[in-house]
Amino acid sequence: MKSNGIELWTESFGDPGAPPILLVMGASAQAHGWPEAFIDLLVAGGRYVIRYDHRDTGQSTCFDFQKNPYTLDDLAADALGVLDAYGIARAHLVGASLGGMICQLLSILHPERVLTLTSMVSTPLRTDSNETFLQALLGQPYTGTLPPPAPRAVEMYRAVAASPPSNRQEAIEVQMTILRALAGRAAPFDEQEIRSRVERMFDRARDYSASMNHGLVPSPTREQAEALKRLRVPSLVIHGEDDPIFPPGHGVAQAEIIPGAKLLMIEGMGHEIPRQQYGTLVQAILSHTGSIATR
């Protein structure tokens, strides 16, 4: 489909007449970062679910970022374009990590298009988000106001940066290393399922390396960060107590900044959507989106 002047790959599940949920994945991640079993539970709960590949991921348009840079506003416009393409006037937004920030921004810019906001394993819009994140992961002095990434995440990213992959198998192993480090400690890492998903995403990507462009996206503006304090969209923040990228303070900060936001902190969950927590996560989303189900 066409959105914001580019091609975006999308997929829908369930009854188009049911309350719509738009799933927005995180940085460098494809639509398939949202597991089918997770989506099936949302559909079984009476929701119409849409997921899509961000620009520079999966089957969507890829860019030379130096020649055609883009911003968080553009990523939010892509999401809005997906709703337009499906003829959806208002939707429930569910975003993970960077996807949570995209959903926050879309809720600020176009609240009339948003029924509810659910921000998972994310951080509040702030002007230092990308810069401080990269500082910490590269082992540089940290100047952020929220907790820095956990040591295991810093060590992992520095090791990956020191030895970038040169072929398909190495790239898959690097991604597996990253996902192991991001997983929480409460449940076993599902090696077989996650490896299968990583291999599928690598093989379906137009240009797997293009997904790294998301790390170059500028931080939100000061005006956008301030606008989050005035957001009037019903909001739910879901966060993992063992998130090594955005430690719990990031989830707490979102819930404190967004007026009336509810916070669900999940013990042992990391920067992930673990199979063992599908039921808890889906029930929270269904409860939140069920309070306002008008399309």
N, C-alpha and C positions, 0 to 999 in steps of 0.2 A: 504494500500500500504506500501511497505518497503522504508524507507528513512534513510540514515546515520546509517544503521544497526538496526533500530527499526521500529515498526509499527506506522504509522500515519494515522489517519482517514482524508479523504479528500472528497470534493464535488465540482462539477463543474456546471456552468450555461452558457447557450448560445451556440453559434456556435463555435466549436473548430477552425474554420478557421479565426475567428475574432482576432483582436489584444488582447493578453492575459494580464489580470491583476491578480496578486497574492495578496490576502488580508492577512495580517499578524496581528493578534490580540495582545492585550497587556498581561501583566503579569497575570497569573492564569486564563486567559480567554480562553474559547473554541471558535471554529469556529463560533458558533451561536451568538457570540457577534456582528457579522456582520449581521444586520437584513436583512431578505429576501426582504423586500420592497426596501431597499437601493440597494441591489444587482440587483433587477429587473430593476431599473432605469439605472444602468450601462449597463446591457444587452440590454435594449432598445436603449441605445446610441451606440450600435455596438461593445460591448466588450465581450470577453470570460473571465469569472470570476471564479477563484478558491479560495476556503477557506479551511482551515484545522485546526485540533486540534493540538496544541502544545503537545510535550511530557509532561506527567504529567497532562493532561487535557482531558476531554471528553472520547472518545473511543481510544485514543492513548496510547502507552506504558507508564506505571508508574514506578517510580524508588524509591528506598531507597536512598535518597540523600547522606546520610553519607557513604554508601558503594559505591555508584556510582555517585559521584558529576559530574556536567557538567558546562559549561561556556557559555557565549554569543556566542562564536565561534561555539559551538555545536548547538545552536538554529538557527544560521545563516545557518549552514550546513544542518539542517533539512529542512529549507525553500528551499535551493538549490536542495535538494533531491526530493522535491515535483515537482519542474520544470523538473527535470530529468525524473521522473516517468511519467509525461504527455508528454514527448518528446518535451519540449519547450526550444528552444535555448536561447531566450531573452524574457524578460517580463517586464511589468510595475509593479513596487512594490508600494503597498499602505499599510503603517503600522500605527497602532494606539498605542500610549503610548510606552510600551516596544517594541511593534511591529515596531514602528518607529525607535527605536535604532537598532533592528535586521536588518531592511532594510538599514539603514545607513551603518552598518558593512558589509552586503552582497555587497553593492555597492562599498565599499572600497576593499574588498577581491576579488570580481569577477565582475568588471565593464563591462566586455565583455558579461555578462549575463543579464545586466540591461538596459532597454530602458529609463525609467524615474524612479525617486524616488518621492513619496509623503509621507511626514511625518506628521501625524496628532496628535494633543494633546500630543506631545512628548517633548524630551529634547535632546540636542546634546550629542554625545558620549563624556564622560568625566570620569576621573579616580575616582572621588568622588561620582558618581551617587547613588549607592545603600547605601553607608555609610551615606552620609549626609541626604538622604531621610529618612532612619530609625532613625537617630538622631532626626530629626525634629518631626516625628510622635510619638516618644516616649517621647517627651518633653525635650530632652537633649539639651545642648548648640549646636547651629547650626554653622558649620564651612564652609558651602558651599559658592561658589562664585555667584551662581544664586539665585533668590528669593526662600525662603522656602515655604512649603505648607501653605495654608491659615488656620487661626485658626479653621474654621469649620471642615476641614479635620483632623487636629491634634486631636481635641476633639472627633471626631467620632472614629478614629482608636484607641485611648487610651481607650475609653469606650468598644469597641469590644474586645480589648486585655484583658481587666479586667474581661470579662465575656464571655469566648468562648462557642460556641454552643455545645450541647450534643446530639441533635437528628435532624432529617430532618427538622422539622418545624422551630426550632431555627436557623438552618443554613440558611434557606431561608430568615427568618426575618433579620438575620445579613446582608446578601447580599443586601436585599432591603434597609436597613439602610445606607449601604455604597453607594449604587447607588443614593439614595436621596441626600446624602451629596456631591456627585461628580457632580450632575446635575447643570447646569447653572440656573440663575434666570430669564431669558428672557421668558421662556415658562413653562406651567404647567407640572409637573411630571406625565407621563402617567402610573399611578399605575397599571392598568389592563394589559396593554401590557407587561410592564417590569416584573411584577410578573409572568406572563405566561412563559416568556422567561427564567427567573431564575429557575422556577420549572422544566422546560424541561431540562435545563442544569444540574441541580442537579441529576435528575433521569437517565440521559444518561451517567453520569460519571462512569468510572471504579472505581475510588477512588477519591472522591471529595476532601479529605484532601490533596492529593498529589499535588494539584495545588499550595499549599502554598510554595512548593519547589522553585518556581520562585523567591521568596524573598531572597533566599540564593545564587543566581547566582552572581559571582564576577563582579565587575565593569569592564568596558573595560580597556585595557592597555593604557599606555601613548602614545605608538606608534600609536595605533588605533585612539585615540583622536586627535593626531596631523595630522594623515592622512586625517581626515575629511576636513581639511583646503585645501587639494589638490584634493578633489573630483571633477571629471569632468562630472558627470552624471547630466542631466537636472533635477532640483529639485524644488519641491513646498512644502512649509511649511504651514499647515493649523492649526490654533490655536484658542482657545476660550478666549475671554477677561475675562471670569469669571471662568477660570480653577483653581480649588482650590489645585490640586496636583502639576501641573507645571504652575504656574502663567505666565502671558504673556511674561515676560522676557525670559522664556525658548524658546518660539517660535521665538522671536526676535533674540536670540543668535544663533539659528540654521540658520536663514536666513543670519545672518552676517558672520558666520563661513564658510558655504558651498558656494563656488564661484558661483555667478550668480543665487543663489536661489531666488525664488519669495515667498513673504509672504502674506497670506490671514488671517487676524485677523477678527474673527466673533464675533460681539457684543452679549453679553449675553450668549454665549455658554460656557459650563463647560467642564469637563473631560468626554466626552460622544460623542455619535453620535445621536443627537436628531431628532426625526421625523420631527419637524418643519423646520429643516435645511437640510433635505435630498436633496431638489432641488438645493440649493446653493452649497452644498458639491459635489454632483454628477456633476453639471455643471463645477465646477472648475477642477475636476479630468478628465472629458472628454476633456476639453479644453487643459489641460496640456498633457495628454496622446495622444491627437490627433495630436500634433505637430510632434510626432515620432511614427509611427504605424507599423513599420516593424517587422515581426516576425523572 
